[in-house]
Amino acid sequence: MELGCAKVQAKNAESVRKALFDRGILAKGYRIVRDAGGFIYFPLVNGAKIPPGLKATAAKKDFEPHQTQAKGSVKEALAQKHALLPEEISKVVRSYDCVGDIAIAEIPDGLISKQDAIARAIMDQNGHIKVVARKDSPMLGKFRVRKLTIIAGENRTTTLYRESGCSFEFDIVKVYFSVRLSHERLRIASLVKPKEKILALFAGVGPFAIVIAKRKPRTQIVGIELNPDAVKSFQRNIILNKSSNVKAILGDVKKVVPERYRGWADRIIMPLPHSASDFLDAALIGANPKGCTIHFYGFVETKAKGETEFHKDIYAPLVALVKEKCRKAGMSCRITGKRVVRPFGPYVVQVVIDFKVTKK
Ligand SMILES: C[S@@+](CC[C@H](N)C(=O)[O-])C[C@H]1O[C@@H](n2cnc3c(N)ncnc32)[C@H](O)[C@@H]1O
């Protein structure tokens, strides 16, 4: 498929790739092209322009979808066994998430009449998949859950998912879960020191808490979560993983932290990117005055709508907010890291700001 792309000399490829990724304009799911002259071509999302200052020039090039064998062969199966037309296949969103033995697929509106064939192809090509569910909405509401419809396989929405040597049981309709944060959970776990006290806010079914607990068993971890169904799964997952250093609490972060965990935590994790800023005050109350590291997640635009220029510093608004909240709470604040966690949509990325606070 021909796409607009960034043409780069090999020696500049990594810095350009990172810059495109950080701005949410590196098109996902295609093989990077190299030519005989030593140039590398990175595909761009539709209509994206190369940010000024990058050592890259605009070009057009044919890109092949880059897929795992199973996912690639779903398209082949759709063509060969289910006779979908090439233009229909190109509309099938390339990625679907496998959560345990459930595949969650995005079916474009124009292909609803072909969803049975798409689901059958996914099941045929992924032997472990027992259920295929169609995404009917984005994550919604305070519990961040999405509407799904089962379109093939067994009539259930519960599954067992494994990640980093841990197991998680949950119902994909009743609770939030993202397989796309597995790398971030490991990153945080690698930063944790052996005897830390950790508040895992917005804990869901416990993936941050349990992945950390498995790697750092001498820590004490408290997860706080508002959704009763998520807390039930969290408690089951604590037992399933023998995570005796983790406690799951049902409640609102804004109440539980000030009432029970004032000044308690050496580390606080805040994975509620669409509204974590509303909870910074409560988090700071939970911070150990002698020092606490906070991981604060947010969504940021890499470019304002209608503008051609990219923001020079995508982290600036969140960093300013963090510093202001700390100042008001009488805490000093040192930013220790900032990074893009994952692309979220065109020109929107999820980021994390890591910072350390101490009472002045
Ligand atoms: C984006 S999910 C993250 C879940 C989990 N940390 C994970 O990575 O799978 C945010 C979670 O925060 C919970 N939540 C929302 N508002 C809350 C609040 N005020 N107090 C505690 N939990 C809350 C939601 O129910 C949801 O499970």
The ligand as a MOL file (V3000), in Angstrom:
LIG
                    3D

  0  0  0     0  0            999 V3000
M  V30 BEGIN CTAB
M  V30 COUNTS 27 29 0 0 0
M  V30 BEGIN ATOM
M  V30 1 C -7.3960 2.8880 33.2270 0
M  V30 2 S -7.9880 1.7830 34.4430 0 CHG=1
M  V30 3 C -6.4690 1.1130 35.0560 0
M  V30 4 C -6.6440 -0.2250 35.7330 0
M  V30 5 C -5.3500 -0.9500 36.0620 0
M  V30 6 N -4.4110 -0.1650 36.7850 0
M  V30 7 C -4.7290 -1.5390 34.8330 0
M  V30 8 O -3.6800 -1.0810 34.3730 0
M  V30 9 O -5.3160 -2.4880 34.2800 0 CHG=-1
M  V30 10 C -8.5010 2.8730 35.7060 0
M  V30 11 C -9.1930 2.2070 36.8690 0
M  V30 12 O -9.4320 3.2170 37.8620 0
M  V30 13 C -10.6690 2.9520 38.5020 0
M  V30 14 N -11.1150 4.1980 39.1250 0
M  V30 15 C -11.6990 5.2540 38.5260 0
M  V30 16 N -11.9330 6.2400 39.4220 0
M  V30 17 C -11.4710 5.7890 40.6170 0
M  V30 18 C -11.4080 6.3540 41.9250 0
M  V30 19 N -11.8960 7.5540 42.1670 0
M  V30 20 N -10.8590 5.6250 42.9130 0
M  V30 21 C -10.3700 4.3680 42.6590 0
M  V30 22 N -10.3960 3.7860 41.4410 0
M  V30 23 C -10.9380 4.4920 40.4340 0
M  V30 24 C -11.5510 2.4140 37.3670 0
M  V30 25 O -12.6170 1.6490 37.8660 0
M  V30 26 C -10.5480 1.5960 36.5440 0
M  V30 27 O -10.5250 0.2470 36.9520 0
M  V30 END ATOM
M  V30 BEGIN BOND
M  V30 1 1 1 2
M  V30 2 1 2 3
M  V30 3 1 2 10
M  V30 4 1 3 4
M  V30 5 1 4 5
M  V30 6 1 5 6
M  V30 7 1 5 7
M  V30 8 2 7 8
M  V30 9 1 7 9
M  V30 10 1 10 11
M  V30 11 1 11 12
M  V30 12 1 11 26
M  V30 13 1 12 13
M  V30 14 1 13 14
M  V30 15 1 13 24
M  V30 16 1 14 15
M  V30 17 1 14 23
M  V30 18 2 15 16
M  V30 19 1 16 17
M  V30 20 1 17 18
M  V30 21 2 17 23
M  V30 22 1 18 19
M  V30 23 2 18 20
M  V30 24 1 20 21
M  V30 25 2 21 22
M  V30 26 1 22 23
M  V30 27 1 24 25
M  V30 28 1 24 26
M  V30 29 1 26 27
M  V30 END BOND
M  V30 END CTAB
M  END
